[in-house]
Amino acid sequence: MSKKGDSNIIAVITMIFLFGMISFVTNLAAPIGNIWKMQPGIDGSNTWGMMGNMMNFLAYAVMGIPAGNLLKKKGYKFTALAALLVGLLGVFVQYLSGVVGVGATIGNLPANFFVYLLGAFICGFAVCMLNTVVNPMLKILGGKRSNQYIQIGGTFNSLMGTLTPMLVGSMIGELVKGKSQISDVNTLLFMAMGVFALAFVILLFIPIQDPEATKSTAKAESPLKYKHFIYGVIAIFVYVGVEVGIPGTLNFYLSDPESGAGMDPKTAAAIAGFVAGTYWFLMLCGRLISSFISGKVTARTQLSCVSAVALALIVLAIFLGNSFSVKMPVFNGHGFEMAVVPIAALLLVLCGLCTSVMWGTIFDLAVEGLGSATEKASGIFMAMVVGGGIVPLIQNAIADAAGYLPSYWLLAACVAFILYFAVAGSKVKKA
């Protein structure tokens, strides 16, 4: 094989690993929130516990469109290298939160918590930039096999989403107020820094040719002129909130000894992480199933069906709650077992099969008929990923005030809007 071919394969493998890192870094925030909830001054607040996740997704609102502009001006390789350096810095700052300001307070809150939030925000910048560049880079590097590589990357992304809350839960062990610390997950943070650094070195020495830009004298139309696109923007905002809020709040719910879930405090964090990880695993399964049926079943039909089922599952989880128990295969931190969990946990986990296809189907329906406005629409969509921070934050504020299961009414309302978009709001029309 030629040296160019060898370089391409190495670069493709690196991009696939970065697909995984996007999910890994994003899914660190919610389970690590369990640690911060236990710190003096935060005192079990779910709202503050979800703040790291909020900062991670807030970066999309700030960086979504600038990331696209950076890609156009500086090219794929520069953007990828910059994203890796930013990611390395973000994870390092999160590590520093276990070293800097420990024991000090700002107001009533731990000073090192603010260091962590800064790290989460920086990581959000990196993940947003990687999301902008990884798909097109695989398309360039893969040639005729690009779609296959993108699918492999997506699968690895889902796999890391599955493993991350499980690994964090097993490393935390028993959640003890004032004793559980961010340093408990240092091993994972070191691994993340190592992958970012190695990927940077590999990409630095691999030549990557940017595709020739197609110049057009015609001024692109604004996608906001289309009513179905505006509905699509709202749908993608609430969808990302649902996707993150279901497993993130579920993790808090099962880990909290006062939630009524009836979990053993010594193994609750590990089991909760594994249950939340099962949600991401079912998302992986759902994407695989969708890849086989998408050519035969329209995006509108898929989105209508999965949103209706997800709405039913969430409502059932709220009403049945802790009234029944079921067994699920989990890792308790020491070994595998069939753990007894509330039926609400199983119903919420099953939503992963439904949310797995929502991003692609919402995007397809929202950009239908946009023509020259499609590129601008993609940038707006990337900025709307901020919903993954705002919706779970509001949900956990509700959880603090009214309880974990009632907080899922917010997600039920979000899914109800997605169902409306699928059935009626996605019909192509100008505003």
FENQUI-V30487 format. One record per backbone hydrogen bond with DSSP energy under -1.0 kcal/mol. NH is the residue of the N-H (numbers start at 1). CO is the residue of the C=O. If there is no record, write none. Layout:
nh:NH co:CO
nh:NH co:CO
This chain:
nh:6 co:2
nh:7 co:3
nh:8 co:4
nh:9 co:5
nh:10 co:6
nh:11 co:7
nh:12 co:8
nh:13 co:9
nh:14 co:10
nh:15 co:11
nh:16 co:12
nh:17 co:13
nh:18 co:14
nh:19 co:15
nh:20 co:16
nh:21 co:17
nh:22 co:18
nh:23 co:19
nh:24 co:20
nh:25 co:21
nh:26 co:22
nh:27 co:23
nh:32 co:28
nh:33 co:29
nh:34 co:31
nh:35 co:32
nh:36 co:32
nh:37 co:33
nh:38 co:35
nh:39 co:36
nh:42 co:39
nh:43 co:39
nh:44 co:37
nh:45 co:42
nh:49 co:45
nh:50 co:46
nh:51 co:48
nh:54 co:50
nh:55 co:51
nh:56 co:52
nh:57 co:53
nh:58 co:54
nh:59 co:55
nh:60 co:57
nh:62 co:58
nh:63 co:59
nh:64 co:60
nh:67 co:63
nh:68 co:64
nh:69 co:65
nh:70 co:66
nh:71 co:67
nh:72 co:68
nh:73 co:69
nh:74 co:70
nh:75 co:71
nh:79 co:75
nh:80 co:76
nh:81 co:77
nh:82 co:78
nh:83 co:79
nh:84 co:80
nh:85 co:81
nh:86 co:82
nh:87 co:83
nh:88 co:84
nh:89 co:85
nh:90 co:86
nh:91 co:87
nh:92 co:88
nh:93 co:89
nh:94 co:90
nh:95 co:91
nh:96 co:92
nh:97 co:93
nh:98 co:95
nh:99 co:96
nh:100 co:96
nh:104 co:101
nh:106 co:109
nh:109 co:106
nh:111 co:104
nh:116 co:112
nh:117 co:113
nh:118 co:114
nh:119 co:115
nh:120 co:116
nh:121 co:117
nh:122 co:118
nh:123 co:119
nh:124 co:120
nh:125 co:121
nh:126 co:122
nh:127 co:123
nh:128 co:124
nh:129 co:125
nh:130 co:126
nh:131 co:127
nh:132 co:128
nh:133 co:129
nh:134 co:130
nh:137 co:133
nh:138 co:134
nh:139 co:135
nh:140 co:136
nh:141 co:137
nh:142 co:138
nh:143 co:139
nh:145 co:142
nh:146 co:143
nh:149 co:145
nh:150 co:146
nh:151 co:147
nh:152 co:148
nh:153 co:149
nh:154 co:150
nh:155 co:151
nh:156 co:152
nh:157 co:153
nh:158 co:154
nh:159 co:155
nh:160 co:156
nh:161 co:157
nh:162 co:158
nh:163 co:159
nh:164 co:160
nh:167 co:163
nh:168 co:164
nh:169 co:165
nh:170 co:166
nh:171 co:167
nh:172 co:168
nh:173 co:169
nh:178 co:38
nh:179 co:176
nh:180 co:176
nh:184 co:181
nh:185 co:182
nh:186 co:183
nh:189 co:185
nh:190 co:186
nh:191 co:187
nh:192 co:188
nh:193 co:189
nh:194 co:190
nh:195 co:191
nh:196 co:192
nh:197 co:193
nh:198 co:194
nh:199 co:195
nh:200 co:196
nh:201 co:197
nh:202 co:198
nh:203 co:199
nh:204 co:200
nh:206 co:203
nh:225 co:222
nh:226 co:223
nh:227 co:429
nh:228 co:429
nh:230 co:226
nh:231 co:227
nh:232 co:228
nh:233 co:229
nh:234 co:230
nh:235 co:231
nh:236 co:232
nh:237 co:233
nh:238 co:234
nh:239 co:235
nh:240 co:236
nh:241 co:237
nh:242 co:238
nh:243 co:239
nh:244 co:240
nh:245 co:241
nh:246 co:242
nh:248 co:244
nh:249 co:245
nh:250 co:246
nh:251 co:247
nh:252 co:248
nh:253 co:249
nh:254 co:250
nh:255 co:251
nh:256 co:252
nh:259 co:256
nh:267 co:264
nh:268 co:264
nh:271 co:267
nh:272 co:268
nh:273 co:269
nh:274 co:270
nh:275 co:271
nh:276 co:272
nh:277 co:273
nh:278 co:274
nh:279 co:275
nh:280 co:276
nh:281 co:277
nh:282 co:278
nh:283 co:279
nh:284 co:280
nh:285 co:281
nh:286 co:282
nh:287 co:283
nh:288 co:284
nh:289 co:285
nh:290 co:286
nh:291 co:287
nh:293 co:289
nh:294 co:290
nh:296 co:293
nh:297 co:293
nh:302 co:298
nh:303 co:299
nh:304 co:300
nh:305 co:301
nh:306 co:302
nh:307 co:303
nh:308 co:304
nh:309 co:305
nh:310 co:306
nh:311 co:307
nh:312 co:308
nh:313 co:309
nh:314 co:310
nh:315 co:311
nh:316 co:312
nh:317 co:313
nh:318 co:314
nh:319 co:315
nh:320 co:316
nh:321 co:317
nh:323 co:320
nh:326 co:341
nh:328 co:339
nh:330 co:337
nh:332 co:335
nh:337 co:330
nh:339 co:328
nh:341 co:326
nh:343 co:324
nh:344 co:321
nh:345 co:342
nh:346 co:342
nh:347 co:343
nh:348 co:344
nh:349 co:345
nh:350 co:346
nh:352 co:349
nh:353 co:350
nh:355 co:351
nh:356 co:352
nh:357 co:354
nh:358 co:355
nh:361 co:357
nh:362 co:358
nh:363 co:359
nh:364 co:360
nh:365 co:361
nh:366 co:362
nh:367 co:363
nh:370 co:367
nh:373 co:370
nh:374 co:371
nh:377 co:373
nh:378 co:374
nh:379 co:375
nh:380 co:376
nh:381 co:377
nh:382 co:378
nh:383 co:379
nh:384 co:380
nh:385 co:382
nh:386 co:383
nh:387 co:384
nh:388 co:385
nh:389 co:386
nh:390 co:386
nh:391 co:387
nh:393 co:389
nh:394 co:390
nh:395 co:391
nh:396 co:392
nh:397 co:393
nh:398 co:394
nh:399 co:395
nh:400 co:396
nh:401 co:397
nh:402 co:398
nh:403 co:399
nh:407 co:403
nh:408 co:405
nh:409 co:406
nh:410 co:407
nh:412 co:408
nh:413 co:409
nh:414 co:410
nh:415 co:411
nh:416 co:412
nh:417 co:413
nh:418 co:414
nh:419 co:415
nh:420 co:416
nh:421 co:417
nh:422 co:418
nh:423 co:419
nh:424 co:420
nh:425 co:420
nh:426 co:421
nh:427 co:424
nh:431 co:225
